[in-house]
Amino acid sequence: MLALGGSPSYNRAQMLNLVTRTWTQLADMPNRHLFNHACGLVRRSDGKESVVVAGGSVGKKVSILDLDTMQWRIGERVTCKILYVLAYPIHS
């Protein structure tokens, strides 16, 4: 489970270990996602997985967490502003 952004820690990211019930601080997201952003798990054709965080208070900006390296990168901007979304489909 991930806790991503929000006030007052806009670009902070934490991961909860469901077995030990402990939180681990991750590297900060490259974009500040304050509120109303969407996130989801993306599995590529090569089997690698990433978490994509998009929109909210930053409009069209995207942050991507590579789950193999646990490193963030800035993603390509989305074409429309994303607010109050539970899931955002990505077609590759």
N, CA, C and O atoms as a printed pandas DataFrame, in Angstrom:
     atom_number atom_name residue_name chain_id  residue_number  x_coord  y_coord  z_coord
0              1         N          MET        A               1    0.850   -1.153    0.000
1              2        CA          MET        A               1    0.000    0.000    0.000
2              3         C          MET        A               1    0.908    1.231    0.000
3              4         O          MET        A               1    1.933    1.263    0.680
4              5         N          LEU        A               2    0.509    2.245   -0.779
5              6        CA          LEU        A               2    1.274    3.485   -0.869
6              7         C          LEU        A               2    0.441    4.661   -0.389
7              8         O          LEU        A               2   -0.767    4.713   -0.619
8              9         N          ALA        A               3    1.093    5.604    0.279
9             10        CA          ALA        A               3    0.506    6.906    0.607
10            11         C          ALA        A               3    1.303    7.924   -0.191
11            12         O          ALA        A               3    2.514    8.055   -0.012
12            13         N          LEU        A               4    0.612    8.651   -1.083
13            14        CA          LEU        A               4    1.291    9.523   -2.036
14            15         C          LEU        A               4    0.748   10.935   -1.988
15            16         O          LEU        A               4   -0.441   11.158   -2.213
16            17         N          GLY        A               5    1.619   11.889   -1.695
17            18        CA          GLY        A               5    1.245   13.297   -1.730
18            19         C          GLY        A               5    0.240   13.684   -0.676
19            20         O          GLY        A               5    0.133   13.047    0.372
20            21         N          GLY        A               6   -0.488   14.729   -0.967
21            22        CA          GLY        A               6   -1.466   15.250   -0.020
22            23         C          GLY        A               6   -0.862   16.324    0.864
23            24         O          GLY        A               6    0.358   16.462    0.951
24            25         N          SER        A               7   -1.712   17.068    1.508
25            26        CA          SER        A               7   -1.265   18.157    2.375
26            27         C          SER        A               7   -0.889   17.597    3.742
27            28         O          SER        A               7   -1.619   16.741    4.242
28            29         N          PRO        A               8    0.169   18.009    4.362
29            30        CA          PRO        A               8    1.115   19.051    3.937
30            31         C          PRO        A               8    2.373   18.512    3.270
31            32         O          PRO        A               8    3.336   19.260    3.102
32            33         N          SER        A               9    2.399   17.244    2.886
33            34        CA          SER        A               9    3.641   16.633    2.401
34            35         C          SER        A               9    3.623   16.409    0.895
35            36         O          SER        A               9    4.066   15.361    0.425
36            37         N          TYR        A              10    3.139   17.338    0.159
37            38        CA          TYR        A              10    2.851   17.348   -1.275
38            39         C          TYR        A              10    3.558   16.329   -2.168
39            40         O          TYR        A              10    2.899   15.710   -3.003
40            41         N          ASN        A              11    4.853   16.130   -2.031
41            42        CA          ASN        A              11    5.540   15.197   -2.923
42            43         C          ASN        A              11    6.108   13.984   -2.178
43            44         O          ASN        A              11    6.937   13.257   -2.725
44            45         N          ARG        A              12    5.674   13.766   -0.956
45            46        CA          ARG        A              12    6.154   12.635   -0.166
46            47         C          ARG        A              12    5.505   11.332   -0.614
47            48         O          ARG        A              12    4.385   11.318   -1.124
48            49         N          ALA        A              13    6.232   10.242   -0.412
49            50        CA          ALA        A              13    5.726    8.915   -0.753
50            51         C          ALA        A              13    6.143    7.944    0.346
51            52         O          ALA        A              13    7.297    7.935    0.775
52            53         N          GLN        A              14    5.199    7.134    0.793
53            54        CA          GLN        A              14    5.481    6.118    1.804
54            55         C          GLN        A              14    4.844    4.808    1.386
55            56         O          GLN        A              14    3.812    4.788    0.715
56            57         N          MET        A              15    5.489    3.684    1.802
57            58        CA          MET        A              15    4.970    2.360    1.490
58            59         C          MET        A              15    4.730    1.609    2.792
59            60         O          MET        A              15    5.577    1.596    3.685
60            61         N          LEU        A              16    3.554    0.980    2.884
61            62        CA          LEU        A              16    3.204    0.196    4.062
62            63         C          LEU        A              16    3.481   -1.277    3.793
63            64         O          LEU        A              16    2.993   -1.837    2.812
64            65         N          ASN        A              17    4.269   -1.903    4.670
65            66        CA          ASN        A              17    4.485   -3.342    4.633
66            67         C          ASN        A              17    3.311   -3.971    5.378
67            68         O          ASN        A              17    3.182   -3.784    6.588
68            69         N          LEU        A              18    2.464   -4.703    4.688
69            70        CA          LEU        A              18    1.253   -5.245    5.298
70            71         C          LEU        A              18    1.540   -6.390    6.269
71            72         O          LEU        A              18    0.689   -6.721    7.094
72            73         N          VAL        A              19    2.716   -6.996    6.184
73            74        CA          VAL        A              19    3.083   -8.073    7.104
74            75         C          VAL        A              19    3.562   -7.501    8.436
75            76         O          VAL        A              19    3.093   -7.903    9.501
76            77         N          THR        A              20    4.514   -6.545    8.361
77            78        CA          THR        A              20    5.085   -5.978    9.589
78            79         C          THR        A              20    4.308   -4.765   10.099
79            80         O          THR        A              20    4.506   -4.310   11.226
80            81         N          ARG        A              21    3.419   -4.251    9.245
81            82        CA          ARG        A              21    2.629   -3.056    9.571
82            83         C          ARG        A              21    3.508   -1.841    9.888
83            84         O          ARG        A              21    3.226   -1.065   10.801
84            85         N          THR        A              22    4.574   -1.705    9.107
85            86        CA          THR        A              22    5.463   -0.559    9.263
86            87         C          THR        A              22    5.526    0.224    7.952
87            88         O          THR        A              22    5.441   -0.345    6.864
88            89         N          TRP        A              23    5.677    1.540    8.085
89            90        CA          TRP        A              23    5.775    2.424    6.934
90            91         C          TRP        A              23    7.247    2.679    6.609
91            92         O          TRP        A              23    8.076    2.809    7.509
92            93         N          THR        A              24    7.558    2.747    5.322
93            94        CA          THR        A              24    8.898    3.084    4.857
94            95         C          THR        A              24    8.802    4.335    4.001
95            96         O          THR        A              24    7.985    4.408    3.084
96            97         N          GLN        A              25    9.647    5.327    4.308
97            98        CA          GLN        A              25    9.705    6.556    3.513
98            99         C          GLN        A              25   10.415    6.261    2.198
99           100         O          GLN        A              25   11.526    5.730    2.205
100          101         N          LEU        A              26    9.796    6.594    1.075
101          102        CA          LEU        A              26   10.398    6.449   -0.244
102          103         C          LEU        A              26   10.971    7.792   -0.678
103          104         O          LEU        A              26   10.754    8.811   -0.021
104          105         N          ALA        A              27   11.699    7.788   -1.779
105          106        CA          ALA        A              27   12.163    9.049   -2.357
106          107         C          ALA        A              27   10.954    9.915   -2.695
107          108         O          ALA        A              27    9.895    9.398   -3.050
108          109         N          ASP        A              28   11.114   11.222   -2.587
109          110        CA          ASP        A              28   10.018   12.136   -2.914
110          111         C          ASP        A              28    9.653   12.057   -4.394
111          112         O          ASP        A              28   10.516   11.840   -5.244
112          113         N          MET        A              29    8.361   12.236   -4.693
113          114        CA          MET        A              29    7.903   12.290   -6.084
114          115         C          MET        A              29    8.487   13.537   -6.751
115          116         O          MET        A              29    8.691   14.547   -6.078
116          117         N          PRO        A              30    8.759   13.490   -8.058
117          118        CA          PRO        A              30    9.312   14.658   -8.743
118          119         C          PRO        A              30    8.303   15.793   -8.896
119          120         O          PRO        A              30    8.700   16.950   -9.035
120          121         N          ASN        A              31    7.012   15.487   -8.872
121          122        CA          ASN        A              31    5.960   16.505   -8.934
122          123         C          ASN        A              31    5.242   16.555   -7.593
123          124         O          ASN        A              31    5.162   15.548   -6.889
124          125         N          ARG        A              32    4.723   17.719   -7.242
125          126        CA          ARG        A              32    3.999   17.887   -5.985
126          127         C          ARG        A              32    2.517   17.627   -6.226
127          128         O          ARG        A              32    1.817   18.484   -6.766
128          129         N          HIS        A              33    2.036   16.457   -5.831
129          130        CA          HIS        A              33    0.630   16.099   -6.001
130          131         C          HIS        A              33   -0.080   16.382   -4.674
131          132         O          HIS        A              33   -0.049   15.568   -3.752
132          133         N          LEU        A              34   -0.720   17.551   -4.598
133          134        CA          LEU        A              34   -1.317   18.026   -3.354
134          135         C          LEU        A              34   -2.626   17.327   -3.027
135          136         O          LEU        A              34   -2.777   16.791   -1.929
136          137         N          PHE        A              35   -3.576   17.320   -3.954
137          138        CA          PHE        A              35   -4.885   16.726   -3.677
138          139         C          PHE        A              35   -5.580   16.367   -4.988
139          140         O          PHE        A              35   -5.254   16.896   -6.050
140          141         N          ASN        A              36   -6.550   15.449   -4.885
141          142        CA          ASN        A              36   -7.411   15.033   -6.001
142          143         C          ASN        A              36   -6.658   14.380   -7.151
143          144         O          ASN        A              36   -7.137   14.395   -8.285
144          145         N          HIS        A              37   -5.493   13.810   -6.882
145          146        CA          HIS        A              37   -4.739   13.128   -7.921
146          147         C          HIS        A              37   -5.172   11.662   -8.009
147          148         O          HIS        A              37   -5.817   11.133   -7.104
148          149         N          ALA        A              38   -4.809   11.033   -9.100
149          150        CA          ALA        A              38   -5.139    9.623   -9.332
150          151         C          ALA        A              38   -3.847    8.819   -9.388
151          152         O          ALA        A              38   -2.795    9.338   -9.761
152          153         N          CYS        A              39   -3.938    7.551   -9.014
153          154        CA          CYS        A              39   -2.764    6.689   -9.149
154          155         C          CYS        A              39   -3.219    5.283   -9.503
155          156         O          CYS        A              39   -4.364    4.899   -9.263
156          157         N          GLY        A              40   -2.298    4.528  -10.075
157          158        CA          GLY        A              40   -2.621    3.164  -10.447
158          159         C          GLY        A              40   -1.378    2.370  -10.779
159          160         O          GLY        A              40   -0.315    2.929  -11.050
160          161         N          LEU        A              41   -1.527    1.067  -10.753
161          162        CA          LEU        A              41   -0.448    0.147  -11.088
162          163         C          LEU        A              41   -0.488   -0.143  -12.584
163          164         O          LEU        A              41   -1.548   -0.438  -13.138
164          165         N          VAL        A              42    0.669   -0.058  -13.233
165          166        CA          VAL        A              42    0.787   -0.353  -14.657
166          167         C          VAL        A              42    1.765   -1.502  -14.827
167          168         O          VAL        A              42    2.887   -1.451  -14.323
168          169         N          ARG        A              43    1.341   -2.532  -15.534
169          170        CA          ARG        A              43    2.216   -3.671  -15.846
170          171         C          ARG        A              43    2.496   -3.645  -17.344
171          172         O          ARG        A              43    1.587   -3.733  -18.169
172          173         N          ARG        A              44    3.792   -3.519  -17.675
173          174        CA          ARG        A              44    4.179   -3.458  -19.076
174          175         C          ARG        A              44    4.228   -4.854  -19.680
175          176         O          ARG        A              44    4.143   -5.851  -18.963
176          177         N          SER        A              45    4.365   -4.920  -20.989
177          178        CA          SER        A              45    4.404   -6.207  -21.682
178          179         C          SER        A              45    5.609   -7.051  -21.271
179          180         O          SER        A              45    5.577   -8.274  -21.406
180          181         N          ASP        A              46    6.688   -6.406  -20.763
181          182        CA          ASP        A              46    7.861   -7.149  -20.307
182          183         C          ASP        A              46    7.720   -7.624  -18.859
183          184         O          ASP        A              46    8.650   -8.204  -18.300
184          185         N          GLY        A              47    6.546   -7.373  -18.249
185          186        CA          GLY        A              47    6.277   -7.816  -16.886
186          187         C          GLY        A              47    6.672   -6.837  -15.802
187          188         O          GLY        A              47    6.301   -7.028  -14.644
188          189         N          LYS        A              48    7.412   -5.793  -16.137
189          190        CA          LYS        A              48    7.820   -4.797  -15.144
190          191         C          LYS        A              48    6.622   -3.959  -14.735
191          192         O          LYS        A              48    5.731   -3.693  -15.542
192          193         N          GLU        A              49    6.607   -3.539  -13.456
193          194        CA          GLU        A              49    5.482   -2.779  -12.926
194          195         C          GLU        A              49    5.926   -1.401  -12.452
195          196         O          GLU        A              49    7.041   -1.223  -11.961
196          197         N          SER        A              50    5.035   -0.442  -12.609
197          198        CA          SER        A              50    5.246    0.926  -12.146
198          199         C          SER        A              50    3.954    1.438  -11.531
199          200         O          SER        A              50    2.864    0.959  -11.846
200          201         N          VAL        A              51    4.093    2.413  -10.654
201          202        CA          VAL        A              51    2.941    3.141  -10.134
202          203         C          VAL        A              51    2.947    4.507  -10.795
203          204         O          VAL        A              51    3.953    5.216  -10.779
204          205         N          VAL        A              52    1.806    4.870  -11.379
205          206        CA          VAL        A              52    1.671    6.150  -12.062
206          207         C          VAL        A              52    0.767    7.049  -11.228
207          208         O          VAL        A              52   -0.337    6.656  -10.851
208          209         N          VAL        A              53    1.247    8.266  -10.943
209          210        CA          VAL        A              53    0.472    9.271  -10.206
210          211         C          VAL        A              53    0.275   10.443  -11.155
211          212         O          VAL        A              53    1.236   10.970  -11.715
212          213         N          ALA        A              54   -0.983   10.848  -11.331
213          214        CA          ALA        A              54   -1.258   11.884  -12.325
214          215         C          ALA        A              54   -2.308   12.871  -11.835
215          216         O          ALA        A              54   -3.208   12.536  -11.065
216          217         N          GLY        A              55   -2.153   14.105  -12.317
217          218        CA          GLY        A              55   -3.178   15.119  -12.126
218          219         C          GLY        A              55   -3.315   15.666  -10.736
219          220         O          GLY        A              55   -2.349   15.776   -9.980
220          221         N          GLY        A              56   -4.560   16.011  -10.414
221          222        CA          GLY        A              56   -4.851   16.673   -9.146
222          223         C          GLY        A              56   -4.464   18.134   -9.215
223          224         O          GLY        A              56   -4.655   18.796  -10.235
224          225         N          SER        A              57   -3.919   18.625   -8.124
225          226        CA          SER        A              57   -3.590   20.044   -8.023
226          227         C          SER        A              57   -2.510   20.476   -9.013
227          228         O          SER        A              57   -2.354   21.670   -9.265
228          229         N          VAL        A              58   -1.756   19.521   -9.582
229          230        CA          VAL        A              58   -0.712   19.865  -10.552
230          231         C          VAL        A              58   -1.208   19.764  -11.988
231          232         O          VAL        A              58   -0.426   19.877  -12.931
232          233         N          GLY        A              59   -2.512   19.551  -12.151
233          234        CA          GLY        A              59   -3.105   19.531  -13.486
234          235         C          GLY        A              59   -2.724   18.328  -14.305
235          236         O          GLY        A              59   -3.215   17.228  -14.050
236          237         N          LYS        A              60   -1.859   18.505  -15.285
237          238        CA          LYS        A              60   -1.560   17.455  -16.256
238          239         C          LYS        A              60   -0.229   16.741  -15.996
239          240         O          LYS        A              60    0.199   15.931  -16.819
240          241         N          LYS        A              61    0.426   17.023  -14.882
241          242        CA          LYS        A              61    1.735   16.427  -14.594
242          243         C          LYS        A              61    1.602   14.978  -14.142
243          244         O          LYS        A              61    0.591   14.581  -13.561
244          245         N          VAL        A              62    2.655   14.189  -14.425
245          246        CA          VAL        A              62    2.664   12.761  -14.123
246          247         C          VAL        A              62    3.984   12.393  -13.437
247          248         O          VAL        A              62    5.056   12.809  -13.878
248          249         N          SER        A              63    3.899   11.613  -12.362
249          250        CA          SER        A              63    5.066   11.044  -11.690
250          251         C          SER        A              63    4.960    9.527  -11.806
251          252         O          SER        A              63    3.875    8.968  -11.640
252          253         N          ILE        A              64    6.086    8.850  -12.091
253          254        CA          ILE        A              64    6.082    7.399  -12.273
254          255         C          ILE        A              64    7.132    6.766  -11.359
255          256         O          ILE        A              64    8.300    7.157  -11.379
256          257         N          LEU        A              65    6.706    5.786  -10.559
257          258        CA          LEU        A              65    7.601    5.050   -9.672
258          259         C          LEU        A              65    7.874    3.675  -10.270
259          260         O          LEU        A              65    6.949    2.879  -10.428
260          261         N          ASP        A              66    9.128    3.386  -10.603
261          262        CA          ASP        A              66    9.534    2.068  -11.088
262          263         C          ASP        A              66    9.650    1.157   -9.869
263          264         O          ASP        A              66   10.474    1.412   -8.991
264          265         N          LEU        A              67    8.846    0.107   -9.800
265          266        CA          LEU        A              67    8.830   -0.749   -8.620
266          267         C          LEU        A              67   10.047   -1.671   -8.521
267          268         O          LEU        A              67   10.290   -2.237   -7.455
268          269         N          ASP        A              68   10.815   -1.837   -9.598
269          270        CA          ASP        A              68   12.061   -2.604   -9.524
270          271         C          ASP        A              68   13.170   -1.787   -8.870
271          272         O          ASP        A              68   13.904   -2.294   -8.022
272          273         N          THR        A              69   13.288   -0.523   -9.265
273          274        CA          THR        A              69   14.372    0.330   -8.763
274          275         C          THR        A              69   13.931    1.243   -7.624
275          276         O          THR        A              69   14.766    1.806   -6.916
276          277         N          MET        A              70   12.612    1.389   -7.447
277          278        CA          MET        A              70   12.030    2.313   -6.457
278          279         C          MET        A              70   12.476    3.762   -6.714
279          280         O          MET        A              70   12.622    4.554   -5.783
280          281         N          GLN        A              71   12.686    4.085   -7.981
281          282        CA          GLN        A              71   13.081    5.436   -8.388
282          283         C          GLN        A              71   11.937    6.102   -9.132
283          284         O          GLN        A              71   11.222    5.460   -9.902
284          285         N          TRP        A              72   11.770    7.408   -8.892
285          286        CA          TRP        A              72   10.744    8.197   -9.559
286          287         C          TRP        A              72   11.314    8.825  -10.823
287          288         O          TRP        A              72   12.514    9.077  -10.929
288          289         N          ARG        A              73   10.428    9.070  -11.771
289          290        CA          ARG        A              73   10.764    9.872  -12.944
290          291         C          ARG        A              73    9.526   10.681  -13.323
291          292         O          ARG        A              73    8.407   10.358  -12.925
292          293         N          ILE        A              74    9.747   11.713  -14.082
293          294        CA          ILE        A              74    8.636   12.534  -14.573
294          295         C          ILE        A              74    8.097   11.885  -15.832
295          296         O          ILE        A              74    8.852   11.579  -16.754
296          297         N          GLY        A              75    6.788   11.676  -15.868
297          298        CA          GLY        A              75    6.149   11.093  -17.041
298          299         C          GLY        A              75    5.690   12.165  -18.005
299          300         O          GLY        A              75    5.691   13.354  -17.685
300          301         N          GLU        A              76    5.300   11.731  -19.184
301          302        CA          GLU        A              76    4.760   12.646  -20.189
302          303         C          GLU        A              76    3.429   13.200  -19.690
303          304         O          GLU        A              76    2.611   12.458  -19.145
304          305         N          ARG        A              77    3.213   14.489  -19.873
305          306        CA          ARG        A              77    1.966   15.116  -19.425
306          307         C          ARG        A              77    0.765   14.463  -20.088
307          308         O          ARG        A              77    0.818   14.073  -21.255
308          309         N          VAL        A              78   -0.329   14.347  -19.320
309          310        CA          VAL        A              78   -1.569   13.835  -19.897
310          311         C          VAL        A              78   -2.244   14.945  -20.698
311          312         O          VAL        A              78   -1.914   16.120  -20.541
312          313         N          THR        A              79   -3.183   14.568  -21.551
313          314        CA          THR        A              79   -3.793   15.541  -22.470
314          315         C          THR        A              79   -4.928   16.346  -21.851
315          316         O          THR        A              79   -5.359   17.348  -22.421
316          317         N          CYS        A              80   -5.416   15.915  -20.687
317          318        CA          CYS        A              80   -6.498   16.655  -20.046
318          319         C          CYS        A              80   -6.224   16.703  -18.544
319          320         O          CYS        A              80   -5.508   15.859  -18.005
320          321         N          LYS        A              81   -6.804   17.699  -17.877
321          322        CA          LYS        A              81   -6.625   17.826  -16.434
322          323         C          LYS        A              81   -7.363   16.693  -15.723
323          324         O          LYS        A              81   -8.510   16.393  -16.053
324          325         N          ILE        A              82   -6.706   16.067  -14.749
325          326        CA          ILE        A              82   -7.282   14.937  -14.024
326          327         C          ILE        A              82   -7.609   15.373  -12.601
327          328         O          ILE        A              82   -6.727   15.802  -11.856
328          329         N          LEU        A              83   -8.873   15.262  -12.231
329          330        CA          LEU        A              83   -9.326   15.565  -10.875
330          331         C          LEU        A              83  -10.336   14.515  -10.444
331          332         O          LEU        A              83  -11.162   14.085  -11.249
332          333         N          TYR        A              84  -10.281   14.096   -9.178
333          334        CA          TYR        A              84  -11.278   13.181   -8.587
334          335         C          TYR        A              84  -11.426   11.884   -9.388
335          336         O          TYR        A              84  -12.547   11.430   -9.621
336          337         N          VAL        A              85  -10.324   11.292   -9.805
337          338        CA          VAL        A              85  -10.365   10.077  -10.609
338          339         C          VAL        A              85   -9.916    8.887   -9.767
339          340         O          VAL        A              85   -8.936    8.988   -9.029
340          341         N          LEU        A              86  -10.622    7.761   -9.870
341          342        CA          LEU        A              86  -10.216    6.545   -9.169
342          343         C          LEU        A              86   -9.218    5.754   -9.999
343          344         O          LEU        A              86   -8.324    5.115   -9.443
344          345         N          ALA        A              87   -9.353    5.785  -11.318
345          346        CA          ALA        A              87   -8.423    5.094  -12.203
346          347         C          ALA        A              87   -8.372    5.854  -13.525
347          348         O          ALA        A              87   -9.370    6.420  -13.970
348          349         N          TYR        A              88   -7.216    5.855  -14.132
349          350        CA          TYR        A              88   -7.025    6.532  -15.414
350          351         C          TYR        A              88   -6.441    5.513  -16.377
351          352         O          TYR        A              88   -5.321    5.050  -16.162
352          353         N          PRO        A              89   -7.168    5.144  -17.445
353          354        CA          PRO        A              89   -6.659    4.109  -18.368
354          355         C          PRO        A              89   -5.473    4.618  -19.188
355          356         O          PRO        A              89   -5.477    5.750  -19.673
356          357         N          ILE        A              90   -4.470    3.772  -19.333
357          358        CA          ILE        A              90   -3.308    4.102  -20.149
358          359         C          ILE        A              90   -3.181    3.016  -21.210
359          360         O          ILE        A              90   -3.137    1.828  -20.889
360          361         N          HIS        A              91   -3.125    3.418  -22.446
361          362        CA          HIS        A              91   -3.001    2.469  -23.552
362          363         C          HIS        A              91   -1.602    2.617  -24.131
363          364         O          HIS        A              91   -1.179    3.720  -24.479
364          365         N          SER        A              92   -0.886    1.501  -24.233
365          366        CA          SER        A              92    0.479    1.578  -24.805
366          367         C          SER        A              92    0.619    0.651  -25.983
367          368         O          SER        A              92    1.689    0.580  -26.588
